[in-house]
């Protein structure tokens, strides 16, 4: 009975804005879409062919059942609370995640009480990353229906990189709010690899986006992930084509709501040497944006965006006070969450 009531509430949930038409208030269904880098959600068993040795009971992190269970609990707490600032009791319809080892870890994650209560499911395709970390997508089946999923491989343009293996682009087509939407979950090459490899990723994801639009010009696309670059970097702004000025948004561009958050507010989703970066982003196709200050929500449109923060997710003392509280630091187990903060988009659609 509790689960049924929760699902019905999710389906019927509406926000009422101070908008009126001929004296009558309009009602809108609201949806939240998020992304969270889970920072090394590994189980305690070795996966053949993967370099997961530091996350074994005998490894450098002494990764045992106690630590794994705490990590699952901590991740589930954040994931369940994401989106609840605007959608209490409902949370996100879709959450892309990165740095997850395998389907077992995702199964164990979705079995955690706050996610199980919402019947959260996942999409995952095993990838070629040598450390064994993949991208995945969690979703609430009461709010999002999966139609198709494919892992588009990262293929380097350089002949010398023919054996280069890294995370691909998890591409899911489905339905939300009665509309065709697609989600591309990313975890681009690290900064140790150099900017060229992330610029390649930007070009490849742009090609995936263009392919989806060629198949259905009306599809609404969310490109999300840990890009390992800021909104102002070439990989995002030029190669992917994600810009922060709605007025300059052209048909082939993507809108990046995090551009102004980073450049004008000076905040982000992770810290490095005392400064914020905003690597975790969700960008969208123009058909999800109200241009020129309009407020037409007759179909699904972007409403608000948020870097998700809770006090418990931060260090409260010591040298790294104010930084995201991660699982390990300096060789010590902190029983924390992640070195990244999640990001969320809120969307509205007028109820007919």
C-alpha positions, 0 to 999 in steps of 0.5 A: 500500500505504501509503495502504491501511494508513493507511485500515485503521488509521483504520477499526480504531483504538480507544482502551481506557479503564479501564472494565470490565463484568463484568471485561472491558475495553470498546473504543471507536472514537475520532473527532476533529472540529475547526475552524480559521480559516486567516487569509486562504488566498488564491491569487494570482489575481484572482476577478472581483467580489471584493475580493481585491486585497491578495492579488495579486502587485501588492497591498499584501501582494505575495502571490506564488507563494512566499508562497502555497506557504508558506501552503499548507504551513503550513496543511497542517502544522497541519491534519494534526497536529490530533487526533493527540494522541489519534489518532496517525496518524489525526487529524481525521475532519472539520475546518471551516475559514474564510477560504478564498478558493475551491475552487482554494485548497482543492484546492491545500491538499488536495494538500499531502503530509500531507493527500494521504496521508490522501486528505482531501477538501473541501466548499465552496460559493461564497458572497457575501462581498465580500472573497471568503472562504468557509467549507469543510469538510475530511473524511477519506472513510474516517471521514466520508461526505458525503450533502448540502451546502447554503449557507444564506444570511445574511439580515439582519432589517433592511430597510436591510440588504437588500444586506448580503452576508456569509458564509452557514452551510455545512450538511453532512449525512453519516454518521460512526461509522454515525450521522447527523450534521450539521455547520454551519460558520460565520464570523459578522460581525466585531466592526466590524459590531456585536453585533446582526449576530452575534446575528442569526447566532445566531438564524439558525443556531438555526433551521437546527439546529431544521430539521435536528432536525425532519427527523430528531430523532436527528441529531447536530449540530456547530455550529462556526466563528469566531463573532467572539464569546466563549462568554459573549456574547449571540449564543452564550449566548442567541440560539444557546442554547449553554450551558456547564452540562451539568446545566442542559442542556435539549432545545432547548439546545446544549452549549458545552464552551468556556464554562468554558475561557474563564471559568475557565481564562482562555485562548482562541484569539486575542489582542487587546490582550494578552487572550485571546478564544475566538471559535473554538468547536464546540458540540453538540446534547444527544444528543452529551453524557453528562449527570450524569457518566455514561459511556455511549458505546453511541452517539457521545458527546463525550469530550474537548475541546482548544485545539490548540497547537504551539510553532511556531504562536506568536511567540517574540520581540518585542512579540507574543511568546506570540501566535499567529504570523500570516502578516503583521503590521505590513506584514511577512511572518512566514511564519506560520500564523494569528492563531487557534488551532484547536479540537478535540472528541474523541468515543467510541463503544463497539465492539460 
